[in-house]
Structures are given as structure tokens and as C-alpha cells.
Amino acid sequence: MFRNDFDPQPALSGEAILLRPLRPYDLEGLYSAASHPDVWAGHPATDRYKREKFEPYFSLLLESGATLVAVDRQTDEIIGCSRYYVAPDMPDSISIGFTFLNNAYWGGGTNFELKRLMLGHAFHAYPDVWFHIAPTNIRSQKATAKLGATHVYDATLDLSGMPSPWMCFRLRQEDWNCVVESKAGAT
């Protein structure tokens, strides 16, 4: 699974959001963040905004032991989540995925901050990070490319109980460092 020197559920704090381990009592808060149809429009599970579809997904996230909820530091409300996982075809690497944010947080810097926190933590133990994106999820493909990740190959993988086609993106630490430096230079 994960390397011994890697904590898959750290508490990470940024300027606008806090990431912390997902807990059973987070169901209502996370469902509230997930309950708008637009949140799932680009995902393979387009009906996950329905409670009866979301609850099994929540259980999967909780059982993983590697999911972090994103909390808006100003409102103290859960706004989404993401998780670390090890893909079956890359057992010595780390992946980030299962990410969603409430649509009210799209278009700003929230996704970048979430990924910045998670990538910073991952790169302490791993030289690169993988992202697996459904071929139909154009929004996530574009967001992942903005991080500096490149599409390396396509594969059919079982990441959550059913084999599905995935576009596999890799982000090397040196490419990520260039993105972070260019963002810092732009401010």
C-alpha cells in the first residue's frame, strides 16, 4: 500500500482551506458540498448528487483511510474532498484523486490550493504523483494539466470496485516546482 514514511491522512493548512482526515460524522457536511448536480456533471457518476448514490461513495471514501475533507477556513464548512491512493498498475507510486469541490468554489484558486497542499505532502515521500481521470471529464483534465501533469497513457483500471477506462497523468516533482515558481513570480 503506502510507503511506511507516508501519512495518507495528514492535517494540512493553507490560506483559504484546511485539509483534515475524513470522519464518519462528516457525512452531512460532505453531502451538502456534493448535493448540486453540477458538481458531478463531468464525472462518470453523474447522479452522485442524489443522497442514495452519494452514501455508498462516502463509505468508500471513509473506508480508504486516505481521504481528506476540504474545509473553508472562513466559514468552517466542508466544501469537498480528495484522497491519496495507490493505483493497481503503479504499486510503488502515489496517486491523488476522487476529488470534488462544491461548484461555488470553482474558477478560483481553491482546487490549486487543495492540490498544492496534497502535492507538497506527497512529494516528501514520492518523486512523482499520478492522476487518473475519466476520458469524459474534460474539467479535471484541464485542471490537472494546469498543475504541470502530462498525459502518459490510457488504461482500464479498477480504482473503486469496477474496472473503467482512465487517462493516466503523471506529475514529476520538478515540473510541479516550475508551476509553483511561475505562480509565485506572477504575484
C-alpha positions as CSV (number, residue, x, y, z in Angstrom):
1,M,0.0,0.0,0.0
2,F,1.5,3.3,1.0
3,R,5.2,3.7,2.0
4,N,5.9,3.5,5.7
5,D,7.2,7.1,5.8
6,F,3.9,8.4,4.3
7,D,0.9,9.5,6.3
8,P,-2.2,9.2,4.0
9,Q,-4.4,11.4,6.2
10,P,-2.4,14.4,7.4
11,A,-3.9,17.7,8.6
12,L,-2.7,20.4,6.1
13,S,-3.4,24.1,6.4
14,G,-3.5,26.7,3.6
15,E,-4.5,30.3,3.4
16,A,-8.2,29.6,2.4
17,I,-8.7,25.9,3.2
18,L,-7.8,23.3,5.7
19,L,-7.5,19.6,4.8
20,R,-8.1,17.1,7.6
21,P,-9.0,13.4,7.8
22,L,-12.5,12.4,6.8
23,R,-14.5,11.1,9.7
24,P,-17.9,9.3,9.9
25,Y,-19.6,12.5,11.4
26,D,-18.6,14.3,8.1
27,L,-21.4,12.7,6.1
28,E,-23.9,15.6,6.3
29,G,-21.3,18.3,5.6
30,L,-19.7,16.4,2.7
31,Y,-23.1,15.5,1.2
32,S,-24.1,19.2,1.4
33,A,-21.0,20.1,-0.6
34,A,-21.8,17.3,-3.1
35,S,-25.5,17.8,-3.5
36,H,-25.6,20.0,-6.6
37,P,-25.9,18.3,-9.9
38,D,-23.2,20.5,-11.5
39,V,-20.6,19.0,-9.1
40,W,-20.9,15.7,-10.9
41,A,-21.7,16.8,-14.4
42,G,-18.3,15.8,-15.8
43,H,-17.8,12.7,-13.7
44,P,-18.7,9.2,-14.8
45,A,-21.2,9.0,-11.8
46,T,-23.4,12.0,-12.9
47,D,-26.1,11.2,-10.4
48,R,-23.9,11.2,-7.3
49,Y,-25.6,14.4,-6.1
50,K,-28.5,12.1,-5.0
51,R,-28.2,11.0,-1.5
52,E,-28.8,7.3,-2.2
53,K,-25.9,7.4,-4.7
54,F,-23.7,9.6,-2.5
55,E,-23.8,7.5,0.7
56,P,-22.1,4.4,-0.8
57,Y,-19.4,6.7,-2.2
58,F,-19.0,8.3,1.2
59,S,-18.5,4.8,2.7
60,L,-15.8,4.0,0.0
61,L,-14.0,7.3,0.9
62,L,-14.2,6.6,4.6
63,E,-13.0,3.0,4.3
64,S,-10.0,4.1,2.3
65,G,-8.4,5.7,5.3
66,A,-6.8,8.2,3.0
67,T,-9.5,10.8,2.3
68,L,-9.1,14.4,3.3
69,V,-12.0,16.8,3.6
70,A,-11.5,20.4,2.5
71,V,-12.8,23.0,4.9
72,D,-13.3,26.6,4.1
73,R,-11.3,28.4,6.8
74,Q,-13.7,31.5,6.8
75,T,-17.0,29.6,7.2
76,D,-15.7,26.3,8.7
77,E,-17.9,24.4,6.2
78,I,-16.8,21.3,4.3
79,I,-16.5,22.2,0.6
80,G,-15.3,18.9,-0.9
81,C,-12.6,16.3,-0.5
82,S,-9.8,14.4,-2.2
83,R,-7.8,11.3,-1.4
84,Y,-4.5,9.6,-1.8
85,Y,-4.4,6.1,-3.2
86,V,-2.1,3.5,-4.8
87,A,-3.2,2.6,-8.4
88,P,-3.0,-1.2,-9.2
89,D,-0.7,-0.6,-12.1
90,M,1.7,1.7,-10.1
91,P,2.2,-0.1,-6.8
92,D,5.3,1.9,-5.9
93,S,3.8,5.3,-6.6
94,I,1.2,7.6,-5.1
95,S,-2.0,9.0,-6.8
96,I,-4.3,11.8,-5.9
97,G,-7.9,11.6,-7.0
98,F,-11.6,11.2,-6.0
99,T,-11.5,14.9,-5.8
100,F,-14.6,17.1,-5.9
101,L,-15.4,20.6,-4.8
102,N,-18.7,22.3,-4.3
103,N,-19.4,24.3,-7.5
104,A,-19.4,27.6,-5.6
105,Y,-15.6,27.1,-5.3
106,W,-14.9,26.5,-9.0
107,G,-13.0,29.0,-11.1
108,G,-10.8,30.4,-8.3
109,G,-7.8,29.2,-6.6
110,T,-9.4,26.6,-4.3
111,N,-8.5,23.5,-6.4
112,F,-5.0,24.7,-6.9
113,E,-4.6,25.3,-3.1
114,L,-6.0,21.8,-2.3
115,K,-3.6,20.2,-4.8
116,R,-0.7,22.4,-3.6
117,L,-1.2,21.1,-0.1
118,M,-1.6,17.5,-1.1
119,L,1.2,17.5,-3.6
120,G,3.6,19.2,-1.1
121,H,2.9,16.4,1.3
122,A,3.2,13.6,-1.3
123,F,6.5,14.9,-2.7
124,H,8.1,14.4,0.7
125,A,7.9,10.7,0.1
126,Y,7.4,10.1,-3.6
127,P,9.2,11.6,-6.7
128,D,6.0,11.8,-8.8
129,V,2.3,11.7,-8.4
130,W,-0.3,10.1,-10.7
131,F,-3.8,11.3,-11.5
132,H,-6.5,9.1,-13.2
133,I,-9.2,10.9,-15.0
134,A,-12.2,9.6,-16.9
135,P,-12.0,10.4,-20.6
136,T,-15.2,12.3,-20.4
137,N,-14.1,14.6,-17.5
138,I,-12.7,17.5,-19.5
139,R,-12.8,19.9,-16.5
140,S,-10.5,17.6,-14.5
141,Q,-8.2,17.0,-17.5
142,K,-7.7,20.8,-17.9
143,A,-7.2,21.3,-14.2
144,T,-4.6,18.5,-14.0
145,A,-2.7,19.9,-17.0
146,K,-2.6,23.3,-15.2
147,L,-0.7,21.6,-12.4
148,G,2.0,20.6,-14.9
149,A,0.9,16.9,-15.2
150,T,1.2,15.2,-18.6
151,H,-1.0,12.5,-20.1
152,V,1.2,9.4,-20.2
153,Y,-1.1,6.6,-21.2
154,D,-4.6,5.2,-21.1
155,A,-5.6,2.1,-19.1
156,T,-8.6,0.2,-17.8
157,L,-8.1,0.0,-14.0
158,D,-10.2,-0.9,-11.0
159,L,-9.9,2.1,-8.8
160,S,-13.2,1.9,-7.0
161,G,-14.8,-1.6,-7.4
162,M,-15.3,-1.7,-11.1
163,P,-12.8,-1.6,-14.0
164,S,-13.1,1.6,-16.0
165,P,-11.1,3.4,-18.7
166,W,-8.8,6.1,-17.3
167,M,-6.5,8.7,-18.7
168,C,-3.3,8.4,-16.6
169,F,-1.4,11.7,-15.9
170,R,2.0,11.9,-14.2
171,L,3.3,15.0,-12.3
172,R,7.0,14.9,-11.6
173,Q,8.3,17.0,-8.7
174,E,10.5,19.1,-10.9
175,D,7.5,20.0,-13.2
176,W,5.4,20.9,-10.1
177,N,8.2,23.1,-8.8
178,C,8.2,25.0,-12.1
179,V,4.5,25.6,-11.8
180,V,4.8,26.8,-8.2
181,E,7.7,29.1,-9.1
182,S,5.8,30.6,-12.0
183,K,2.7,31.2,-9.8
184,A,4.9,32.9,-7.2
185,G,6.5,35.1,-9.9
186,A,3.1,36.1,-11.2
187,T,2.0,37.6,-7.8
